[in-house]
Amino acid sequence: MEPVNTRNPTAAARAYLALEWPLTVGHRYRPKQGCTCGRTTCPIPGAHPVPHGSSLDESSLTAALESAPGAGLIAHTERFDAVIVPRQVGMAAMALLDRDTPIPCLIAAPDTYVLLVLPATGRYAAVNASVEVRTGQDGWIALPPSRGARWDNPPWIEGTTEPRKLINGDEIRCTLSRCFAVIQTGSQR
């Protein structure tokens, strides 16, 4: 099987649709003009949803991406929960989790890691006030090749299109707690 090229919007979108993730086209980042949302202080230019964006499917995919070159790919969190943690905590957690259970994880701008767990279980991983959980049809994440997003662990086994199994958010709770404790202790010195 061919590995998924997440730098190619069409190939990446097809791979996400194969995972049955609800997908829409997001805003675009334009050099020297900023985000198409029009906010001059947009915190995540080109990597957030367009209000009332229509869902993509295989038949609409090519036309939608051609009409919005450089637009972000947005997945709504219906098939997974997104547990968003500070970058330092995410790096430490992934180093520990990769030993036993590699889970899908995004590195997102500006300084966050996004760990994907089974739907409706992300709340169990909210061990600190700086953890954000996105869940259900109103939640979303920007996917590669969106600006500022790249996979640490993709949602498929590398070199294949076989999906990684998602785990319960409770299974990363202890790891995240330990990482937060170590990082907070280190910052107090």
N, C-alpha and C positions, 0 to 999 in steps of 0.2 A: 504494500500500500504506500501511496505517496504521503509524505509528511505534509501537514497543513502549513501553508504559507500565510502567516498572519499579517504580513506586510501588504498583501494583495487584498483589497477590500472585498472583492467578489468571492475569492477562495475562502477568506475568513468567514464571511457571512454565510456561505453555503455550509461550512463546518458547524457554525452555531445553530443554523436551522436543522442540521442533521441531529443535533442534540435535543431538538424540539424546544429551543429557547425562544420565547416571544421577542422578536427583534424589530427595531425601528431605526430609521435614519435620524441622527441627531443634528445639532448645529455644526457649522463649519468654522474653522479658524482661518482667517485671511491675514497673511503677513502685512504689517503696517496698517491694517484696518481693524484687526481684532476679531471678536466672535460675531457671528451673524445674529446673535440675540440682540445686539445693539447696545449692551451695557458696557460702558467704557471701563468699568471695574469688575468685569466678569471674572470670578475666581478660577474657573475651569474652561477657558475658551476652547470651543470646538469639541467639548467632551461632556455635553449634557443634552437632555431630550429637547425636542421641539414640542411645544404644547400641542396636544391632540394629533401627534404624528401617527400615520397609519402603519399598521403592522406589515412586515415584509413576509413574503412567501417566495417560493422558487420562481413563480411566474412574474412577480413584480420586482424581483431583486435587481436585475441588470438595469432596467429603466430607472429605478429609484436611485441607484448609485451613480449612474451616468448624469442624472439631472442635478446631483449635489456632489461634485467632485471634492474629495477631502473631508466630507462630513463624517462625524463620529458614528460608530455603530453602538446602539444602546440596547441592552437586554433588560427586560423587566424581570423582577425577582419573583417569578411564579414557580419556576422549576428548581429553585435553590434559594437560600438566604445568603446575603452578603454580610460578612462580619468585617467591619472596617476598623483597623487599628493603626496607631502611629508606626512609622517605618521601622524604628529601632526595635519595637516589640514584635512586629511582623517578621523581621529578619531573624530574631532569636527564636521565635516560635517555629518558623519554617525549618530552621536548622535541627530542632528537636523532632518535629513532626515527620520530616523526611526520612528519618531512621526507620520508622515503623509504618506510617500511613501517609504517603505523599498525597496531599489534597490540592485541588485547584486553587491557585493563588495568583492574583494580579498585583503588579506594582503600579500604583496610580499616582498621578500628580496631585498636589504638590509633594507631599511626603507621607503617603499612606500605603499600607498593604491591604488587600481585600481577599479574605479567605472565604471560599464557597463551601457551604454545608447544606445538609438536607433542608428542604422547605419546612418552615414553621419551627425550626430548632435553633436558630441563631440566637434567640433570646437567652439561651442557656450559657452562651459564651460571653455575655455582657458582664464582665467581671470588674469593670472599671468605668468611671464616668467618661473616659475618652474613647470608649468603644461605641461605635455606631452600628446598628443592625438595620439593614434594609430588607424588607420582606413583602411578599404579596404583589399584586398588580400595580400598586402605586410606587413601589420601590424600583430602583434601577441602578445599573452600573454601565460605565463606558468600557467597551471592549477594544482590544487591539484590532485594527490599526488606528484607533482614535488617538488624537493628540495626547501624549502623556501617559498612555496605558501600554503596558507590555506584560506578558506572562512570565512569572517566575516558574510556576508549574502549570502548564496548560490543562484544560479540562479533558484532554484525551492523553492516552499513553504516548509518550514521544515517539515519533517515527511512524505512528499509525493514526487512524481515526477512531480507535476504540476508546469509548468514554471511560474516564476515571470514576470510580465509585465515590459518591459523596458520603460523608460521615455525619453523625449527629453532632450538633453544636455542643452538646454536653461532653463529647469526647475531646474537645480542644479547651475546655474550661480550665482544667488544672494546668495545662501547658501555658495558657495565657496568663493565669494568675501568677505562676512562677516567674514568667518573663517580666511582668509588670513589677513584681517585688524586687527582682534583681536590678532592674533598670532604675527604680526609684531609690534603692539603697545606694547604687553607684553614683547617682546624681546628688545625693546628700553629703558625699564626702568632700 
